[in-house]
Amino acid sequence: MPRPTGLWLALLLLGLHACAPVEKPGPPPSLIRLQTQEFPQFADALDYEGLQTGIEHSLSYLRRLPPETEMVYGADRYTASRLMHTLEAFSRDIALRPSPEALNNILRQNYWIYQAAGSDSHGTVLFTGYYEPLLRGSKTRSGQYPVPVHSRPADLVEIDLTLFDPDLKGRRIVGQYTGRTVLPYPDRAGLRAAANLDTLAPPIAWLADEVDLLILQIQGSGKIALPDGRIQNVRYDGSNGLPYRSVGSLLIDQGKISPKDMSMQAIRAYLRDHPQEAQTIVNHNPRYIFFKPSIAGPFGALNQPLTPMRSIAVDRGIFPSAALAFVTTRVPSVNVRGEIEGWEAYGGFALAQDAGSAIKGPGRVDLFWGDGARAEKAAGHLKHPGALYFLIRKTD
């Protein structure tokens, strides 16, 4: 067979090139490193109060990781050891509570700053709030407290798919083990209708109604005031693996609450004023959370205590866990009567110490407010745009 001429060879190579798979560009980075002139003006609205405590909790988490564990900052990678170095150095930098001018000089000289791309690739991040609710309940079922707070079911399993295929890194599934196979776990409505749920997942407490249970499950942890005066802390211990669906959005879509009036307080009021609709509306969210008793709390996704106004929930799949962050948004000013008097600009340092089923993508942050009436009011009404930054110490 004659060898192909130069022309035929060129055409053959061109054909092969045309048949080759086209590599699709990956998603844009979630964090973008800024030039020094692009840095925001740093100032801590709380005068560093509680920040050292939050830093220690992040360090406690990082010390349990292999030092070479990689953390992703957009297109860059840093080790867990480098994050520890950043937190330790920053802790020393703020020990004397520097003025904003001194602080900005320190950060410009010694730190790289990354900004979250946001939901629009221009840095716009939606901030919401969460808190630790205090609910009335009992350790035993009664007419006053008929709604169970379930423990983790005996047949619930979580499977790390990375163990089966490296291409599925970071993917996990939740299922119901039947003895021979694993099936999807039932949704909220299916679980509440299951006759054997109290046997598979013995309740650790009982609440007054479905509204209290929904609030506890949305917040992920809480305190239950028992009839004898004791307080029972409860914390997240798994879910049925289904995605969160917003009850608030449903009530807006149905015209039952206006967007400008939407808050956790508004949801609570509507459901309690319309008890005949409560179960159907609550079941709109198929996700169901299971709990366990806790000596203290609340704890975040890193199994570390959360610090009010210093702990934030972010998407751990794209942002570095335990990392030092800086946030800017607007927060409510709440008076002693629990009324919102207005909104003010807020800037403060925080730590990425938690996650949430509704906190997905580079454009969402949940700010932890702590407990009490002020925290409940502020967290329930916060839904404002802002910006999110992450800091990493330059090598010395």
C-alpha positions, 0 to 999 in steps of 0.5 A: 500500500502506497504511503500517503502524500504530504497533502493526504497526510495533512488532510488525515491529521486534520480529520483526526484533529477534528474528531478529537474531543474538545476540552470544555473549560472548567468553571470559573474560580470561586475565589479571586486573588486581589491586587493590593490596590483592590483590597477593601478597607478593613475594620472590625466593627466589634473591636475584635471581641470574640475573634481570638476564641473563634481563631482557637476553634479553627486551629483546634480543627486544623491541628487534627488534619495532616499538615500537608492537607490541601485547601483550595483558594480559587486557582491556588492551593495552600496546606493546612499548615499554612492556614494554621500559620495564617491564624497564629500570625493574625492572632498576634497581629490583632493582640493589641487591637490595632487601629483600622489604619495600622490594621490595613498596613499590616494586611497590605504588607503581609497577607494575600486577599481573595474575594468570593466571585459571588453569584454574579461573578462580580463579588455579590454575596447574599448574607442570611443569618442563623441562631441557636433557638431556645424551645420549650419541650419535654423528655417524654411525650404528652398532649402539650409536647406531641412532636418528636425530635428524632435521634439518628435512625439505626438504618441510616448510612452515609457512603463516601463515593470517593472510596469507589471512584476517585472521580467522585471525590467529595460526593456522598450519599445517604441511604436506608440500609435494608440488609441487602442493599441501600435505598434512598431515605424517605422524605419528611412526609414519608418519615413522619408517616412511618409507623416505625420511626420512633423505634428506628430513631428513638426521640430524644425530646418532644416539642409543642408543634411542627413549627418548633421542629422546623425551626430547630431543623433549619438552625441545626442545633438548639436548646430545649427548656424542660419542665423541671427547669433544666436545659437540654442542648441538642445538635445535628446528627445527620439528615435524610440526604435530601436537599433543602427546599425553602418554606419561605419561598413557598409562602411567597409564591402562594402570596401568603407572605410578601417578600418584604415581610418575609422572615423566620418570625413571619413564617412562625406566625403564619403557620401558628395562625393556620394550623390546618395548613402547617403540616402540608407547608412544612412537608414542602421541605423534604429534608429531615434532620436528626439530633443527638444530646449535647453537653454544650453547644452549638457546634458547627460542621467542623465539630467545633463550637460556634462563636457569635458573629465570628462563625459563618456557614459557607459552601465547604466544597468551594471555600476553605474550611476553618479559614480566616475571612472578612465580611461586609454587609448590612445588619439590623440594629435591634433595641432592648425591646427586640425591635429593629430600629434600622440597618447599618453597614457592618464589616468584621472578621469571621471564620468558615466553621459551618455549612448549611444545606441551603448555603451553596455556591460562591454567592451565599453566606450564613452568619451565626448570631448566637442565642437569645431574642436579639439573635433570633430577631436579627438572624430571622430578618437578615437577607442582604447583599455584601462581600466575602473575602479570605485571607492567607499569610504570605510566606515569611 
